[in-house]
């Protein structure tokens, strides 16, 4: 009996070594695939651990570099279950520093990602964050407890769902007027052709972001709707947004109090909103469009929107 027990231990150990080597090879394959797309994925130290229950590849001093973005992680754990290499966990307890077009983004721990590859090679990804700080100019914007869920589809689109507990996007959406319980569902169109280093070219020629549904509240003001985001050949943002809310007049009061709207524009929007509310039998519906460099509400120009050429040069 003892001999049989020892035999199975040795057999499992040999099996574990094989899985450990496969996991290491997968990591190198991913690194090479990213390099072919001009994305550099590198690390200083590599450690193996987790025997006998897990295969853990720990990467220290991780750097991910694209044309416009640099990502730095102190450590990153890639975890496999020996009996199921198609379920991968990605973990880090250290903050992630991102430099994108001279803007600083800091993602705080704990971060847990899960990748599941099904028998039909369909991939499902889920990522949970504690919070994200984005530093733009003098403002520190905060995203609290974001969750991202992604599912690969056979029609060349990528389904996504984003949940955010609370969002402070200063100066308008601060602690006083934060965006709460944000939910966004949609698809990334033609994602297989997406080029991370030249995503605006993908946007202009073959891609786009479809928001099939979004829902949020600001100080108990409920807003829901759908949208589509794309750009044209001149890299001008082209977007259409449809929203539903019977409290939109309260929202523009917040925007006016935060000096986002002038008194004259506030009065104009108030008249338009009241007219739509009176003529609606159910929850009023409103349209927002971004076209020719302007964001417009029901045809009324509100604010200038820079194109991707300007955004990319900042």
N, C-alpha and C positions, 0 to 999 in steps of 0.2 A: 504493500500500500504506500509506504514511504517512497519507494522508487518511482511509483506512478506519479505521486505528488511532485517529486523533484523534476521528473520528466516534463510535466505540464508547466512548471515554473520556468524551466529552461526554454520550452517551446514559446511561452508567452514573451519571455525576454527577447528572444530572437525576432518574434513578430513585432514587438515594440521598437526594436532597433530599425527594422525595415520601415515602419510607419514614421519614425523620427527622421529617417533619411528622405522619405517621400515629402514630408512637411518642409524640410530644408530646400529640397529641389523646387517645390511649388513657390517658395519665397523668391528664389533666384529667377524663376520663370516670370513671376510678376514684375520683378525689377527690370528684366530685359524687355518685357512688353511695354512698360511705361517709358523706357528709354527710347524705344522705336517711335513713341509719340512725343518725343522731346520733353519728357518729364523725368527728372533725375530723382531717384529714390535711393538714399544712402544712409549708412550708419557706421559708427566707429567700432562698437563691440557687439559680439553675438554670443549669447549664452543659451544652453539647453537645460531644461528642468522638467519636473512634473511627473516623473516615474513614480508609481505604475499607472496612475489614473488618467493623466493628461500628457499631451506633448506640448510643451511651452517653449516657444522661441522668443527670447527677450532681446530686443534691439535697444542699444543705448546711443544717445546723441544722434537722434534721427533727423535727417533733413530731406525735405521734398521741395524741389525747385522747378518752377515753370518760367515762362517768359516774364510774367508780371507778378508772380507770387512766390514767396519763400515761407515754408512752414518748418518750425523747429519743435521737436519733442525731446524731453530728457530721456524718456524710455517708452517703449511700446511692447506690449505682450501680445503675441499671436498664438492662440490656444486651439488645439485640435483634440477631439476625443479619439482615442486609438481605434475604436470600433466604428467611427463615422467621420471620415475625412471631409464629408460634404457639409458639415456643420462647423463653422469657424467662429471663434470669439476673438474680438479685438479689445484690449483693455489698456488704460493708462490712468494713473492717479496723479500725474503731473500736469501742470498747465501746458497748453499748446500756444505758442506764439506764432502769429501769422502777419506777414508784412505784404500788403496788397496795394500797389499804386500809391505808396507812401502813407497808407492808412494802416493803423495797428489794430489787429483783432486778437483778443485773448480769450481762449476757451478754457474754462476751469474744470477740474475733476469733480466727481468721478465720471469717466466716460466709458461706456460699455457698448460695443458694437457686435452685432450678430449677423453672419452671412450663412444662408442656407441654400444649397444647390440641390434641386429636386432631380428625380430620375429623368425628366424630360429636359434637363439642363436649365430650367427656369430658375432664376436667382431671386432670392428675397433678402433684403438688407434692412436691419433696424439699428438705429443709433440713438442713444440717450445721453444728454448733456446735463450738467448741473446748471451752468449759466454761461453766457457769452457776452464779453464786453467788446464793443467796436468803438475805437477812438477816431473821430473825424473832426479835424480842426480843434476847437476847444471843448467839444462835447464828448462825453463818454456815454454811449448808448448801451442799454442792457437788455438781453433776452433771457428770461428766466425759465428754466426747465424745458428746453425744447426737445421734442422727439421727432425723429425723421424715419419714415417707413417707405421703402422702395421695392417695387416688384417689376421684374422684367417681363415684357409681353412679347408674343410671337409676331405682332404686327409692326415691329420696329419702333414702338413707343415704349416709354418707361412710366409706369404709374407711380405716383408719390402721394404721401400724406404727411403733413407737417402739423404738429400740435405745439402750441406755446402757452405756458401758463400766464405769463405777463411780459409785456414789452414796453420799455421806456425809450422812446426815440425823441430826444430833446431837440428843440426847446418845447415843442407843442405837447408831445405825449410823455409827460413826466410822472412823478409819483402821484401827483394830484389827478392827472388825466391819462392814466396808462391804458394800453390796449390789453384786455384780459380775455383769456380762454379763446385764443385765436386758433382756428382750425382751417386748413387749406388742403383740398384734394384736387388732383389733376393729373396731367400727363405731360411728359417731355417729348415733343414730337420729333421723330426721326433721330433718336438719341445715338444710334450706332455711328452716325457720321459726325458726332460732336467732337470738336477739336478744342481742348482746354486752352491751348496757347493762342487760339484764334477764334474764340467762341462767337465774336460779333460777325465774322464772315459766315459761320454756320447759321446764325440767326438770320442774316440777310438773304441767304440763298435757299435754305432747305429746312430750317428748324423753327422752333417756337415753344412757348410755354402756355399750355392750356390749363386754366383754372376752372374745373367743372363746378366747384362749390367752395365758398369761403364763408366763415361765420365768426363774429367777434362782438365784444361789447366794450364800450367806453363809458364809465360812470353809469352803468345800467342802460346805456343807449345801445340797442341791438341793431346790428347791421349784417346782412347776408347778401350773397349774390354770386356772380361768376365773371370770368375775365379771360382775355387772351393777350399775350405779350409777344411782340415780334419787332423787327426793325426792317427798314427798306434798304435799297442799294446805296443810299447816301449815309447810312448808319443813323438815320433819324428813328427814334422810337415810335412805333405804331402800336397802339393798344386800345382795346375797347373793354369797358367795365360796366356791368349792369348790377345795380344794387337795389335792395329792398329794405325799407325802414319807415316806420311811422313816427320816428323821433329825430329825423335828420335836422330839423330846425334847432334842436338842442345841441347837436354836434357843431353846427356852424357858429353858435354862440361861443363855444369853447375855442374854436379857431380864431374868432374875432378877439376874444379876451387875451389870447396869446399873441396878438398882433400879427397873425398869419393872414388875416383878411382886413382890407381897408373898410372904413365905414360905408363908403359908397357901394363896394362890391358886396358887403354883408347885406345891405338893404335890397340890392338886386336879387341876390340868391334867396333871400327870405320870401320875396314876392313869388319867385318861380316855384319854390318848394310848396308854399301855401296853395298856389294854383293847381299843382299836381295832386296835392293831398285832397283838395275839394273835388277834383274830377275823378278820383279813384274810388272804385267800389270796395276794393280790398286793400292790402298793404301797398302803399305807393311804390312805384318803380322809377328809378332814375338812371340816366346814362352818363358815363364819364369817358372821355376819349382823349388820347394823346396822339396828336397828329401835327405835322409841320412845325414841330418845336414848341407846341403849347399843350397844356392840360386844360381841357374844357369841360364844364359841367352844363349839360343840357344846351350845348352850343355857346356857352358864355366862357370866354377865355379867362383863366384864373391865374396861371403861373407859367413861366417859361421853363421848358425841360431841355437840358443840354443833350446833344447826341453822343454816340459812343466814341466819336473822334475826340471830343472835348474831355469826356470822362477818362479815356485812355491816356490822355496827355497830362492829367493832373497827378 
